[in-house]
């Protein structure tokens, strides 16, 4: 007989930390299909996977008992590769559509992008420069 306590314990064993694991983490459950990596996130049915193309996450697909689906359409796919390709194609079309209707970024937006792209090494160099300029 399964008790509520054992169900809670079973849920606890599926650590929510898995959600945060990148595909390069040795503890991540990664499925490689041509051109994509699927990283298990959570769920029993459907199981949720983040889809990576190269090093960028492009979205989420779901594995049901009888089919796969993605987050952007209601099509049922037989294979995960088909769901990933459908998601990828949608994201490419969305990017092109957005690019053709979008105004060029403002100077503030460009500075925000540069700021967001700074690495921890960049921050360390900036801190050292600010200490040097402050002392001068």
C-alpha positions in Angstrom: 0.0 0.0 0.0 1.3 3.4 -0.9 1.0 6.0 1.8 1.0 9.8 1.4 4.4 9.9 3.0 5.9 7.6 0.5 4.4 9.7 -2.4 5.9 12.8 -0.9 9.2 11.0 -0.5 9.1 9.9 -4.1 8.4 13.5 -5.2 11.3 14.7 -3.1 13.7 12.2 -4.8 13.0 14.0 -8.1 15.0 17.0 -7.2 13.8 20.4 -8.5 17.4 21.3 -9.0 17.3 19.2 -12.2 15.4 22.1 -13.8 18.5 24.3 -13.6 21.1 21.9 -15.0 22.7 22.9 -18.3 23.2 20.2 -20.9 26.9 20.2 -20.1 26.3 19.2 -16.4 27.3 15.5 -15.8 24.1 15.1 -13.7 21.8 16.3 -16.4 19.7 13.8 -18.2 20.6 14.6 -21.8 19.2 13.0 -25.0 21.2 13.9 -28.2 19.3 13.9 -31.5 20.9 15.2 -34.7 21.3 19.0 -34.4 19.7 19.2 -30.9 20.1 18.3 -27.3 17.1 17.5 -25.1 17.6 18.1 -21.4 15.0 16.5 -19.0 13.3 19.1 -16.8 10.4 17.3 -15.0 7.1 15.5 -15.3 5.9 12.0 -15.7 3.5 12.3 -18.5 4.2 14.5 -20.3 7.9 14.6 -19.6 9.3 18.1 -20.2 12.5 18.7 -22.1 14.4 21.9 -22.8 15.7 21.9 -26.4 19.1 23.2 -27.2 20.5 24.0 -30.6 24.3 24.5 -30.3 24.6 26.2 -26.9 21.3 28.1 -27.0 18.0 26.9 -25.5 15.3 27.4 -28.1 12.3 26.1 -26.2 10.5 23.2 -24.6 9.0 20.0 -25.9 6.9 17.4 -24.2 7.0 13.6 -24.3 3.6 12.0 -24.0 2.9 8.2 -24.0 2.0 8.2 -27.7 3.5 11.3 -29.1 5.7 14.4 -28.7 4.6 18.0 -28.9 6.1 21.4 -28.5 5.1 24.7 -26.9 4.1 26.5 -30.1 1.6 24.3 -31.9 -0.9 21.6 -31.4 0.6 19.1 -33.8 1.4 15.6 -32.5 4.8 14.4 -33.6 5.9 10.7 -33.7 9.5 11.5 -32.9 11.3 14.0 -30.6 13.4 15.3 -33.6 10.2 16.3 -35.4 8.9 18.2 -32.4 12.3 19.9 -32.0 12.5 20.8 -35.7 8.9 22.2 -35.6 9.8 24.3 -32.6 13.1 25.5 -34.2 11.3 26.5 -37.5 8.7 28.4 -35.6 11.3 30.3 -33.6 13.2 31.1 -36.8 10.0 32.5 -38.4 9.2 34.4 -35.2 12.7 35.9 -35.2 12.5 37.0 -38.9 9.0 38.4 -38.3 10.1 40.3 -35.3 13.2 41.6 -37.1 11.2 43.0 -40.0 8.7 44.9 -37.7 11.1 46.0 -35.1 12.8 49.4 -34.9 16.6 49.5 -34.6 17.6 49.4 -30.9 18.2 52.7 -29.1 21.5 53.6 -27.7 20.2 52.7 -24.2 19.1 49.3 -25.4 22.5 48.7 -27.0 24.3 49.7 -23.7 21.9 47.3 -21.8 22.9 44.5 -24.2 26.6 45.2 -23.6 26.1 45.3 -19.9 24.2 42.0 -19.9 27.0 40.4 -21.9 29.7 41.2 -19.4 31.4 38.1 -17.9 32.7 37.7 -14.4 36.3 38.4 -15.8 35.0 41.6 -17.4 33.6 42.7 -14.0 36.9 41.9 -12.2 38.8 44.1 -14.8 36.3 46.9 -14.4 36.6 46.8 -10.6 40.4 46.9 -10.8 40.2 49.8 -13.2 37.8 51.7 -11.0 40.1 51.2 -8.0 43.1 52.4 -9.9 41.2 55.5 -11.3 39.9 56.2 -7.8 43.3 56.1 -6.2 44.7 58.4 -8.9 
